[in-house]
Amino acid sequence: MMPSTLPEQSLTVTMNQYQAGIVSYLNVVVAQTLALNNEKTAVDIRGRRLNACVLLVKGLGGGWKGFQEASLKSSAGRAATVIAS
């Protein structure tokens, strides 16, 4: 699997350097810390984006409960139309 972010690439390079005896394990730990912080930041941003989407739907007058009820009513209406035909 190829590393996708710069901290992950840095970690891979640093691990290879450590295995070759070029750098100390401290460099590996620093690279791991950077990669972990990058992942934590990405998860935090994803959570904030999802929260913003929910707030947008609520702000526009929608809601999860209302959406589900409308969807169920619409499905029931279509089923009744098909049966009546």
Secondary structure, DSSP 8 states (H G I E B T S, - for coil): ----SHHHHHHHHHHHHHHTTSS-HHHHHHHHHHHHHHHHHHHHHHHHHHHHHHHHHHHTT--HHHHHHHHHHHHHHHHHHHHH-
